[in-house]
Amino acid sequence: MIGSEKRYHFVGIGGAGMSGLASVFLEQGASISGSDLRENREIESLRRAGAAIHLGHAPEHVKAPLDGVIVSSAVGADNVEVRVAKEMEIPVVFRLHALNWILQRYKSIGVAGTHGKTTTSTMIATILQGMRRDPGFLIGAPSSGLGGRARLGRGEWFVAEIDESDGLFVGIRPTIAVVTNVGVDHLTTFGSPSAIEAAFRRYVSEADRVVLDVDRENTRRLAADNPTAFTVGIDSPAELRAARIEYDRFTTSFDLVHNGIPVDRVFLPAPGKHNVRNALCALGAAFLAGIDLSEAARALSRFTLPHRRFQLMEENGVTVVDDYAHLPEEVAATLRAIRTGWPGRRIVAVFQPHRYTRTRDVGAEFGSAFSGADLAVVTGIYPADERPIPHVSSELIVHAIAEKAGIEVHSIPDKEGVFSFLMERIEPGDFIISFGAGDIWTVTEGLSTFLKEGRFRVR
């Protein structure tokens, strides 16, 4: 379906999933055009690879003949380019449906879950690459160890991060389906937690084999419905388990146990118990793909965390890290990882809430999530593509933290104010981490630059 004679136009081409998909289409020889509202690195890279990309959306960007217009879920049905495509009777295809075209040509591993899927997908691709399987992959964030976020590959396997946000993932049919967890998110799409769980149940039902982390109650219910599922876990009975876990800053080690029999000691270049669970999911998928567990464990030792996943910005008397976490469970897990890997440090957490709808739906849950920090700073909401909702602001999260976490918390709406606050409050030995899926990373990047250049000294 995709080849050198095909032409496709991508609406919203600069997004993480869309840009990766477009690059894979280019590798398959298709001619690509696209549009987005603003320039970014992904667009620059695609242009260098031969894509014709416009800034802004306009009807003249959709030029026949086209074999399809690929649309991001962030793009509304009223988009002018989508309307023109429909008027011209050009097929309009959602991103995940286009991804399915690629997966049908390979043995595929699809990684889904409310969180952890980017890291787990990267781990799986790292193992396959280390075993010289030359996998294709399409992941939500680039990794230096993989050389990017997407590649076609010449091997028989393709690893794909499967985004659940628009509900279309239920139509993906991977050879091996991995579910890291099932949490509460994207309620504007699903409507209720039970509907979210039902969607994941449908997703795993389409796969030949399934890997489930059964440390979580929701995934244990999925396992009960899938008696042949390969289960992994730390705290629950599972086929593949981690024991004797040891934490040391950016590295974690554990014994890998398969059906009660010790396999090997795993050295994982990533912190925290949550990343041990991600690693177990990756090792389970590799095992189902025919890779020896000991060899997979050794390959995983060369893993590099994806961009903005616990990314070290600077360590110069003060440790500065940026992280993509934007859900309560993610924040809590990462703070626990800091507590175990860097005991005794004062943790300063800066959080930029992501989306008005998410703040409305799960804002109160952030209160206890920040109990692992010593000091929290909450900025204004990063809206993404959403419009403000009356009476919904980051103050919902500030009040929740003050009430449930019992720590010092400050509401500072703008990033410039956060930067100034941190400049005044930093102490030697602090561990400063920024959380959020928006642009809060610019604060920690600026802070790390000051520390690196010695332009101010910590008190």
N, C-alpha and C positions, 0 to 999 in steps of 0.2 A: 504493500500500500504506500510505502514511502520509498522514493528512489530519485535518480538523477533527472527524470522527466517531470517530476512533481513540483508544484509551486504552492506555498502556504503563506498566509499572512497571520501574524500573532498580535492580538489586541491585548495590551498590558505586558509586553515582551520583557520589560525590565525586572519583573518579580523573580524571586528565587526559583520557584518551580518552573515558570515559563521560560526564563533565560536558559536554564539547564536543558529543558526539553528542546528548545530551538537549536541549541548547540549540537544535540544528538541528531536532530533532523538534518542539520548541515553536514554532519559526518556521514550520513547516509546518502548524501549527494543532492538533497532537495534544495531548491531555491527558496530563500526565506526573506520576507519583508516583515515589518512590524511597526508598532507605535506604542508610545507611553508618554506620560505627562512630564517626566523629567529625566535628565541624563543621570547615569550612574556607571559604575565600573563594569557591570554586566553588559550594558548596552555598548560600551566602548569595545569590550572584548568581542562581542558578536559582530560589530562592524568590521573589526580587523579580520574576522573569519569569513566575511563576505556578505553579511546580511545588510539589507537596506532598511534603515530604521528612521522613523519620523518622530519628532517631538510634538505632542498634541494629537488629538483625534480629528480626522476630517474625512469626508466621503471620498475625496480623490485618492486617498491612500489604498482603497480597495479597488484594485484594477484587475479585470478579467484578462486572460483566463487564470483562475485559481482552483486548485483542487480542494481547498478548505480554508476556513478562517478559524484559527484556534483561539479560544477565549479563556481568559483568566476568570476565576470565580469572583474576583474583586470587581469585575467589569459588569455593569448592569445591562439588562436587556434593552434599555433605551439608548445605549451608546450608538452614536451616529454610524460608526463603521459596522457594527453588528446589524443595524437596520438596513444599511445599504447591501450588505452581503445577502440578507434574506430576500430583499427585493430583487437581487440578481440571481436568486436561487442557487447561491453558492453554499455548500454545506457548512453550517456553524457547529463546531465541535468543542466541547469542554476539554480542558487540559487533561484531566484524568482519563477521559475516553481516548484522547490521542496517545497518552502514555500506554494504554492497553494495546494499541497497535504494535508498539515496540515489544512489550512483554510477550505477545503471542509468538514472536519469532525466537524466543529463548526459553530455557528453563529459568524460572524467575523466583526471586525471594522478595516478597513484599513485606515491608516493616511498617506496621501501624501501631497506634497507641496515642493516648492523650499527651504524653511526653516521653522523651527518651528515644524517639524514633530516628532522629538525625544522628545521634551518637551511635546507636546500635547499627544503623545502616552502614556507617563509616567503619565500624568494627568488622562487620561481615565482609565488606569489600576489601578491607585490609588483609583479612585472613585469606581470602581467595587470591588476592594479588600476591601475597607472600608465598602461596603454594603454587604460583605460576599458572594459575587458571585463567589469567587475563580476562577478568570479568568486565562487563559493562556495568555502569551504575549511574543513577540519577538521585542525588541527595540534596536536601534543603540548604546545606551550607558547605562551602569548600573546605578541604583539608589539605594541608601541605604534604602529608604523607601519601595522599592519592593524586596530588597534582591538580586538584580542582574539585568541582561538584558533580561533573557529568562527563561520561566517556562512553563510547560505543563498545569497545572491547572486541576481541576476536574469539573469546572462549564461549562455552555453552551457557554460562550463567549471567544473568542480569539482576543487579540488586537495586531495588527502588524504594525510596521512602514514600509511603502512601498517606497522604493528607486526608483527614476525616472531616475537615471543617465544613465543606459544602454538602456532605452526605453522599457524594457520588462514588466514594470508595467501595460501596457495596457491589459495584459492577466490575471490580478488578478481580481477576482470576489467576492468582499466582500459583506456581508449583508448590512453594512453601510459604505459608502465611505466618508471620511473627506478630504477636500482640504483646507489647511491653506492659501495658496497663490500660484500664478503662476508667477515666475520671470524668468529672463534670466540667464541660466546656462546650462552647458553640450552641447554647440553648436556643438562640434565635433560629438555628437550623433544625435542631432535633425536637425542641419543645420540652423535653423532660429527661431525667437521668435514665429512666427505663427505656426510652426510645434510643438513647445513645447505646446502651448495652445491646439492644435488639439489632442495631445496625452492625455492631462488631460481630455479633453472633452470625449474621448473614454473611459478613465478609469472610470469616473463617470457614463457613460452610462451602465456599466455592473453591477452596484450595485442596490439593492432593494431600499435603501434610501440614501440620500446624505446630508451632512452638508457642507455649504460653508460660508466662511468669505467674506462678500460682501463689506467690506471697500476698497478692491482693485478692480481696473477697470477690470482686467482680470477675476477675480472670479465672478464679477457682470455679465460678459458676459456668463459665465458658468451657472449662475443662470437663466439668460434669456432663456437658452436652456433647463432648467430643472425646469418647473413651480412648481413641487412638492418638490423641494429642501427645506431643513430647513435652513434658513439663520440666520447668527449671525453678529454682528457688533457693533461698537461704534459710528462712524461718519455717518453711512448710515442707512436708514430705514431697519429694520430687525425684524424677529420674536423674537429673543433673543438678548437683548442689555445690555450694561453696562452703568450706569449713576453715577454721583457724585463720580468719581474716585479720590482716595487720595493715595499719594505716601509717604512712610516713609522708606527709606533705603531698606532693603531686603524684605519688606512687602508692599503689595498693597491691598487696599480695594475698593469695589464698590457695587452699588445697582444692583441687577439682575432683569431685567424687561422682562416679557414674554407677548408678544402681548399687550404691553402698560400697563400691570398690574404688580406692584412691587411684587417680589417673596421673596427676602431675601437679607441681606447684606452678601457679600462674602469677606472673609479674606484669601488672597492668599499669601503664603510664597514665593513670587517671585517678582522681581522689574520690573517696566516698563509697558508702554502701550502695547507693543508687547506681553507680557505675559498675559495681560488681554484678548487680542484677542485669544491667545492659549487656555486660560481657557474657553472662550465662546464656542470655537469649541469642547472642551472636554465635557462641560456641555450639549451642544446640542446633541452630540453622546450618552451620558448617558441617556438623555431624550428619544431619539428614541429607546434605549435599554430597556425602561420601568421603569426607575428610576425617582422618584419624584425629581424635581429640587431643592427644599429646602434641601432634604437629600443629594443630590449630592453635593451641595454647602458646606455643613458641612463636608462631606468626603474629599473634595478638600482642606480643611484647614490643612489636615495632609500631603499634598504633599511635596515632597523633590525634588529639581532640580536634573536632571541627572548629571553624571560625566562630568566635563568640560563645563557645562552650567552655566555661572556666578558663578564659584566656588571660594568661599572665601579661600585664602591661608593664609592670616595673616592680623591682624588689631592691630598694635602696634605703634600708632602715625602716621602710614602710612597704608592705606588700599591697599592690594594686591589681585587682582582677576584674574583668568584665564578664558577665554571664547573660545569656539570652532568656533565662527563666522568667516567666511572666504569669505562672499559675501558682496558687498557694502551695501545693504539694512539691512543686519544683523548688521553690524558694526554701521551704523547710528542709528538704533533702540536701540542698547545697550548703546551707548553714550548718547542718549536722556534719557534713564532710569537712568543713573548716574546723569545727570544734574537735573532731577526732584527729585530723591531720596536723593541726597547728594549735595544740592545747595551750591554754594560758594567754592567748592573744586577745586584745580588744577588737571586736568585730564591729565595723561601721558599715551598715547596709544602706545603699541608696537605691530607691525603687521608683521607676517610672511606670505607672499603671498603663496598660495597653487596651484601648477601646472602651467606649462608654458602656456598651452592652455587657462586656465582661466585668467591668467594675460594678455595674448594677446587679449582675447575677451572682457573682462570687466574691464581691468586695469584702464582705464581713469575714470571710474565711482567712483573709490575710492576717487577721489579728494574731492568732496563735502561730501562724507560719513564721513570724518574725521573732518569736520568743528565743530563738538561738542567737540573736544579735545583742549587742550591748547598746547600740545607738542606731536609730533608723531615721532616714530622711526620705520624705515622699514628695515627688514633684507633681505637676499637673498631669492630666491624662494625655497620652499620645493617641490621637484619634484614629490613625490609619485612614480608612476611607469613610469613617462614620461622622455623622452630625451630632452635635451635643444633644443630650437628653435632659429635660428639666429635672432639677434636684439631684442629678447624678454628678458627683465630682470626686476628686481624690480625697476629700475630707472624710468620705465614708471609710476609707482605708486607714486614714490617720486615727480616727476615733476608735476603730476596731483594734489597732495596735496598742493604743493607749489603754484600752479597757482589758484586753486579753493577754498581751505580751508582757506587760509590766516593765517596759523599758523606756528610756528617753526617746521621744519621737518628735520630729520637726516637720512642719509643712512648709515647703519652699517651692512655689509654683514654677519658677523659671530655672533653666540650667545654669545661667550665669550666677544666680543667687546661690545655687548648690555649690558651685565651684568656690565662691568666696567663703561660704560657710566652712567647707572642708579645709581651705587654706588656713583658716583661723583655728580650727579644732584638731588638726592632726597631731598625734603624739608618736614618739618613737615606739616601734613595735606594732603599730596599728595594722590591722588587716582590713583594707577598704575594698568593698565589692559593689559593683553596680548591677542591678537587675532590670531587665525589660527588653521587649521585642522592638522597641522604637529606636530613638537616637540618643539614649542616655550614655552610650559608649563614648560620646564626644567629651563628656565630663571626665571620665576616668582616663581617657587618652590625653586630655590636656593636663590633668594632674600628674600623670606619669612623665610627661615631658618636663614639667617643672622639677620633679624629683630627679630625673635623669641628668638635667643640665645644672642641678644644684642652684637653681634660681631662688630657692628659699630653703631654710633649714627647719626641720621639725623641732618642736619645742622639747 
